[in-house]
Amino acid sequence: MMVSTRLWLAGTVSLTRDKGLADALMQQVRRSAQILRPLLVLTDGWAAYPGSIRRAFREKVKKMAGVGRASLEVWPQLHIGTVIKRTEKKRVVEITRRMAHGLLDQAEQLLQISGGGNVLNTAFIERLNGTIRERLASLTRKCRHSASRLQALHTGMYLIGCTYNFCVAHHELSKAKHWGMACTPAMASGLTDHIWSVCEVLRYKVAPSPWVEPKRRGRPKKQAEQIVIPARCQKPRSRFRALVRLRKGVLCATTG
């Protein structure tokens, strides 16, 4: 999510919590970010996150002129922070904050600009996770409404996320120090100017992506040369035409 506007960007679900899940999530975050801008990403202590973030936020850089492959380099102003919490008897007893990539001073400056606090934290995304788990019964940790299909869980998550962004006024954003009026994360991000209803969200028609002609494989076919015969060289057609008829198993040619 984007901390300054509380906008939920994207999410993904999977049967296993592995590197593929982290890569898919970070690719979605990459499509929502502006290219080569200062960026701070804060995560929990899962070891797969830093590598997935580095792989997602890379650009091709040609170091030498001429023929050769361009190298992939991480964004120069990318900062990755991790927050690890240690609990005992369901209570947090220790919090470890460290930088997995980038500089701590610049990360703290970006954090203050976004309004996310003074120290590295994951409080905003954890609060959002609690909201989504509260509104979608399939995502609660212990429930009797477990999803039997992965697609249904994925669709339900995006339905809850869209209503969170467009339909429900955010309590913190509606305070006088932010907007001073009922405001949704989509309004704070400049995506809309009013609070949507659920019916409006469901009826909204998304424009299809532009059609791109698929690349044809193989050697291109040569166009057949058309030979034009002048009218003078054409033979006059006969008044009678040959007819082929089949009579009692015998092939006979008649004219008529």
C-alpha positions in Angstrom: 0.0 0.0 0.0 1.0 3.6 -0.4 1.4 5.1 3.0 0.7 8.8 2.3 -2.8 8.1 0.7 -3.5 4.7 2.3 -4.2 3.3 -1.2 -4.1 -0.4 -1.5 -2.1 -1.2 -4.6 -2.4 -5.0 -5.3 -2.2 -8.4 -3.7 -1.8 -12.0 -4.6 -2.7 -15.4 -3.1 -1.0 -18.7 -3.4 -1.1 -22.2 -1.9 2.5 -21.9 -0.7 4.5 -19.0 0.7 7.6 -19.1 -1.5 9.8 -17.0 -3.7 7.3 -17.2 -6.6 4.7 -15.5 -4.4 7.0 -12.7 -3.4 8.1 -12.1 -7.1 4.5 -11.9 -8.3 3.6 -9.4 -5.6 6.6 -7.2 -6.3 5.9 -7.2 -10.0 2.5 -5.7 -9.2 4.1 -3.1 -7.0 6.6 -2.3 -9.8 3.8 -1.6 -12.2 2.3 1.0 -9.8 5.6 2.8 -9.1 7.1 5.6 -11.1 10.4 4.7 -12.8 13.7 5.7 -11.3 12.2 7.7 -8.4 13.2 7.5 -4.7 11.4 4.6 -3.3 11.3 3.1 0.2 9.8 -0.4 0.7 9.3 -1.7 4.2 8.7 -5.4 4.9 8.6 -7.9 7.7 11.4 -10.4 8.3 10.5 -12.8 5.5 13.8 -13.6 3.8 12.3 -13.8 0.3 11.3 -10.1 0.2 14.7 -8.3 -0.3 15.7 -10.5 -3.3 12.3 -10.2 -4.9 12.3 -6.4 -4.5 15.8 -6.1 -6.1 14.7 -8.3 -9.0 11.5 -6.3 -9.6 13.1 -2.8 -9.5 15.8 -3.2 -12.1 16.5 -1.5 -15.3 18.6 -2.4 -18.4 21.8 -0.3 -18.5 24.2 -0.4 -21.5 27.7 0.2 -20.2 29.7 -0.3 -23.4 28.9 0.9 -26.9 28.5 -1.5 -29.7 27.2 -5.1 -29.7 26.6 -6.6 -26.3 24.0 -7.4 -23.8 22.8 -4.7 -21.4 23.2 -5.4 -17.7 20.4 -5.2 -15.2 21.1 -2.8 -12.4 19.0 -2.0 -9.3 17.5 1.5 -9.0 20.1 3.8 -7.5 17.5 5.4 -5.1 15.9 2.2 -3.9 15.8 1.6 -0.2 14.6 -1.6 1.5 14.0 -1.8 5.2 13.0 -4.8 7.3 11.1 -4.8 10.6 11.4 -8.0 12.7 9.2 -8.5 15.7 9.8 -11.1 18.4 6.9 -12.2 20.5 6.5 -14.1 23.7 3.1 -15.2 24.9 1.4 -13.3 22.2 3.1 -10.0 23.1 5.8 -8.2 21.2 8.9 -8.0 23.4 11.6 -6.9 20.8 11.6 -5.1 17.5 14.7 -5.2 15.2 15.0 -2.6 12.4 17.6 -2.8 9.8 18.3 -1.8 6.2 18.5 -4.6 3.6 19.4 -2.2 0.8 20.2 1.5 0.7 21.0 4.1 3.4 19.2 4.6 6.7 19.3 8.4 6.6 17.7 8.7 3.2 15.1 6.0 4.2 14.1 8.0 7.3 13.8 11.2 5.1 11.4 9.4 2.7 9.5 8.0 5.7 8.9 11.5 7.1 7.8 12.8 3.7 5.2 10.1 3.3 3.9 10.7 6.8 4.6 7.1 7.9 6.3 8.0 11.2 9.9 8.6 12.3 11.2 5.1 12.5 10.9 2.1 10.2 7.6 0.3 10.8 5.0 -1.9 9.1 2.0 -0.6 11.1 0.0 0.6 8.1 0.1 -2.6 6.0 -0.5 -4.7 9.2 -3.6 -2.6 9.9 -4.8 -3.0 6.3 -4.2 -6.8 6.5 -6.4 -6.8 9.6 -9.2 -4.9 7.8 -9.1 -7.3 4.8 -9.2 -10.4 7.1 -12.1 -8.9 9.0 -14.2 -8.3 5.9 -13.3 -11.5 4.1 -14.1 -14.6 6.1 -11.9 -16.9 4.0 -8.8 -15.0 5.1 -9.3 -15.3 8.8 -6.8 -17.7 10.4 -9.4 -19.9 12.1 -12.8 -20.0 10.5 -15.4 -22.3 9.1 -15.6 -20.5 5.8 -12.4 -21.7 4.2 -12.2 -21.2 0.4 -12.2 -24.3 -1.7 -11.0 -22.6 -4.9 -8.0 -20.2 -5.2 -9.7 -18.1 -7.9 -12.6 -17.3 -5.5 -10.3 -16.2 -2.8 -8.3 -14.0 -5.3 -11.5 -12.4 -6.6 -12.9 -11.8 -3.1 -9.6 -10.1 -2.1 -9.8 -7.7 -5.0 -13.4 -6.9 -4.3 -12.7 -6.0 -0.7 -9.6 -4.0 -1.9 -11.6 -2.0 -4.4 -14.4 -1.2 -1.9 -11.7 -0.2 0.6 -10.1 2.2 -1.9 -13.3 3.7 -3.4 -16.4 3.1 -1.2 -15.4 3.5 2.4 -14.2 6.8 3.9 -10.9 6.5 5.7 -11.0 7.6 9.3 -7.5 9.1 9.4 -7.7 10.8 6.0 -11.0 12.4 7.0 -9.5 14.3 9.9 -8.9 18.0 9.8 -5.1 17.7 9.6 -5.4 15.7 6.3 -8.5 16.6 4.2 -11.1 17.7 6.8 -13.9 15.9 5.0 -15.0 12.3 4.2 -12.2 11.0 2.0 -11.3 7.7 0.6 -7.8 6.5 -0.4 -8.8 6.9 -4.1 -9.8 10.5 -3.5 -6.5 11.2 -1.7 -4.6 9.7 -4.6 -6.5 11.8 -7.2 -8.2 8.9 -8.9 -11.7 10.2 -8.2 -13.6 13.2 -6.7 -16.4 11.5 -4.8 -17.1 8.4 -2.7 -18.3 5.5 -4.9 -21.1 3.1 -4.1 -20.7 -0.6 -4.3 -23.1 -0.7 -7.2 -21.0 1.9 -9.1 -17.9 -0.2 -8.6 -19.6 -3.4 -9.8 -21.0 -1.6 -12.9 -17.8 0.1 -13.9 -16.6 -1.0 -17.3 -12.8 -1.4 -17.6 -11.6 -0.6 -21.1 -9.9 -3.6 -22.7 -6.2 -3.4 -23.5 -5.3 -2.4 -27.1 -5.0 -5.3 -29.4 -1.5 -6.2 -30.5 -1.1 -8.4 -33.6 0.8 -11.6 -32.6 4.2 -12.0 -34.1 4.2 -14.5 -37.0 6.7 -17.3 -36.9 8.6 -18.7 -39.8 9.7 -17.3 -43.1 7.3 -14.8 -44.6 5.4 -16.1 -47.6 6.1 -14.6 -51.0 3.1 -13.0 -52.7 2.2 -14.8 -56.0 2.8 -12.7 -59.1 -0.4 -12.0 -61.0 0.0 -12.4 -64.7 -2.3 -10.2 -66.7 -3.2 -11.5 -70.2 -4.2 -8.8 -72.7 -7.7 -8.9 -74.1 -6.3 -9.5 -77.7 -4.4 -12.6 -76.7 -7.4 -14.2 -75.0 -9.0 -17.0 -77.0 -12.7 -16.7 -77.8 -14.9 -18.9 -75.7 -16.9 -21.6 -77.4 -20.7 -21.4 -77.7 -20.9 -25.0 -76.4 -19.5 -26.3 -73.2 -18.7 -29.8 -72.3 -20.9 -31.6 -69.8 -19.9 -34.7 -67.9 -22.7 -37.1 -66.9 -22.6 -40.4 -65.3 -25.1 -43.0 -66.7 -25.2 -46.5 -65.3 -21.6 -46.4 -64.3 -20.4 -45.2 -67.7 -18.7 -41.9 -68.1 -20.0 -40.1 -71.1 -19.1 -36.7 -72.5 -21.9 -34.8 -74.2 -22.4 -31.3 -75.5 -25.4 -29.2 -75.4 
